[in-house]
Amino acid sequence: MSQMSDHPSYDQALEQAAEWAIELGENPSQSHLSQWQTWLNHSQINQQAWLKIQQVQTRFKSVQTSNAAKEVLTGTPQRQIQRREFLQRFAAFGGITLGASWLTSQTKVGSWIGNLSADAYTNIGQRQKLTTFAGALWLNTTSALNLKDTEQHLQYELLSGEIALNSMNNQRTSQYLSIDGVQIISQQAYYAARRFANGHFQLSLIEGEARITAGQQSITLQPRQAVTIKDFKVDHMATVSPHAFSWTQGRLEVIDMPLSTLAAELNRYTLGHIHVDKAVQPISIVGAFPIDDINSATQLLSEVAPIKVSHPLPYLTLIQAV
């Protein structure tokens, strides 16, 4: 086990916490437990790192406990299990660990449990393509929406996550997207919309035209423009980013994206946790990274940046300076 330092950084503490998780194993000795307790009490940073490891462990233990959860999380054909039945089963096995309510509020698992009553939803790391009268509609990882699809109107509400719609070949169906009272109206458009946990959302338009109404404000978005909406107001206008659409093809294309931001994006597609040391967080990354194989994506990072990637635990990836 690594020696304790008087003032450990969070990066060091997380590595040590991962080592302790391995050393304690199934049946730790009293000596190991005593040493671990000393390490844990040594600093608040150690306690925070240990909590992070425990949170990630809980996700995987929960998945391993229930066949129903495994089916839903891995996106197998059996994932069409009745939503009510799955919730009942999940609540049953959730109590074995820290309780279903804790999981629902604290983990990525919980973020999609609330989606199960929606008309369409995706699980962690899953993408789904729907065919509508207006055109192709994609849902990204951990996303949910309610929709009403007819030949005249596609009306849908983004409840969580991210979608992309391509209605460029549409001739007659109008599209109405609502997000917390903000409405996007289009006829022929190719856009992506993402709803963030803080209630803000972003709309990126690559082709066509889309009109946004937020409170008393109304703007028309032109091709290659992206807009961020905060508190029912246009907060920021920018050029469309490649990763706003590349996820529909199973990859993230990034140009000059900080490593910390890229890791946060990749974290959305895995039950595990990717941690980037503070020293390498600002490194600028250019490339295309697969989102269906996060381990391969992180290994590719080590080929394009001066970093090393390690997996001290199956569900934990550490990115550090070489």
ABEGO torsion letter per residue (X at the ends): XBBBBABBBAAAAAAAAAAAAAAAEABBBAAAAAAAAAAAAABAAAAAAAAAAAAAAAAAAAAAABAAAAAAAAGBAAAABBAAAAAAAAAAAAAABAEAAAAAAABAAAAAAAAAABABBBBBGBBBBBBBAAEBBBBBBGBBBBBBBBAABBBBBBABEBBBBBAAABAABBBBBBBGGBBBBBABBBBBBBBBAAGBBBBBBABEBBBBBBEABBBBBBBGBBBBBBGGBBABBBBBBAAAAAAAAGBBBBBGBBAAAAAAAAAAABABBBBBBAAAAABBBBEBBBAABAAAAAAAAAAABBBBBBBABAABBBBBBX
